Amino acid sequence: MDFENDQESVMKERRLDGFGQRLAEIRKARGLTQTRIGKLLGVSQRVITYYEVESSQPPGPLLGEMARVLRVSVDELLGVKPFKEKILPRDARILNRVRRILDLPPSKRRSVVEHLESLLVKHNGSGDNNGRNRKAA
């Protein structure tokens, strides 16, 4: 019995430091909320919070699903390899435009956001409204 307890304690200690911080960083880099990634994984927001805050790591099958949803390798998620933000060229163009918008004076920024929201409403019937009335992706 002592051997089994020792084995269990060794396994609990075999954690890679910083998992939760990496998970949060990658999730935010992908523009996902804890609630959204939870829905995509079929778990609650509370589970995602637990993995981001506690020093625990998810079981293997969930870890693989997290990596798939976050579009990273398991090695990147675990910190074995550094996380490299992979941006497609079309996305890079959009990000560059957003950066230019952020440099505008506040009133001009508001105008751009209002225009974008009206285009989104015309396109799919819902604006952002801070996450309200958004169609599920």
HUTA-V291439 format. One record per backbone hydrogen bond with DSSP energy under -0.5 kcal/mol. NH is the residue of the N-H (numbers start at 0). CO is the residue of the C=O. E is the energy in kcal/mol with one decimal. If there is no record, write none. Layout:
BEGIN
NH:CO:E / NH:CO:E
END
This chain:
BEGIN
4:0:-2.2 / 5:1:-2.5 / 6:2:-2.5 / 7:3:-2.5 / 8:4:-2.3 / 9:5:-2.2 / 10:6:-2.3 / 11:7:-2.1 / 12:8:-1.4 / 13:9:-1.0 / 13:10:-0.5 / 14:12:-2.1 / 16:14:-0.6 / 18:15:-1.0 / 21:17:-2.4 / 22:18:-3.0 / 23:19:-2.4 / 24:20:-2.4 / 25:21:-2.9 / 26:22:-2.7 / 27:23:-2.6 / 28:24:-2.3 / 29:25:-1.6 / 30:27:-1.5 / 31:26:-2.4 / 36:32:-2.4 / 37:33:-2.1 / 38:34:-2.2 / 39:35:-2.4 / 40:36:-1.8 / 41:37:-1.2 / 42:37:-2.9 / 47:43:-1.4 / 48:44:-2.6 / 49:45:-2.3 / 50:46:-2.2 / 51:47:-2.0 / 52:48:-2.4 / 53:49:-2.7 / 61:58:-0.5 / 62:58:-2.5 / 63:59:-2.5 / 64:60:-1.8 / 65:61:-2.8 / 66:62:-2.3 / 67:63:-2.1 / 68:64:-2.8 / 69:65:-2.6 / 70:66:-0.6 / 70:67:-0.8 / 71:66:-2.4 / 76:72:-2.2 / 77:73:-2.5 / 78:74:-0.9 / 79:74:-1.8 / 80:74:-1.5 / 84:82:-0.6 / 86:84:-0.7 / 87:85:-0.5 / 91:87:-2.5 / 92:88:-1.9 / 93:89:-1.5 / 94:90:-2.8 / 95:91:-2.4 / 96:92:-1.8 / 97:93:-2.5 / 98:94:-2.4 / 99:95:-1.8 / 100:96:-2.3 / 101:97:-2.4 / 102:98:-0.9 / 102:99:-0.5 / 103:100:-1.7 / 107:104:-0.5 / 108:104:-2.4 / 109:105:-2.5 / 110:106:-1.8 / 111:107:-2.3 / 112:108:-2.6 / 113:109:-2.8 / 114:110:-2.3 / 115:111:-2.7 / 116:112:-2.7 / 117:113:-2.1 / 118:114:-2.1 / 119:115:-2.4 / 120:116:-2.3 / 121:117:-2.1 / 122:118:-2.4 / 123:119:-3.0 / 124:120:-1.9 / 125:119:-0.8 / 130:127:-1.6 / 131:128:-1.6 / 133:130:-0.6
END
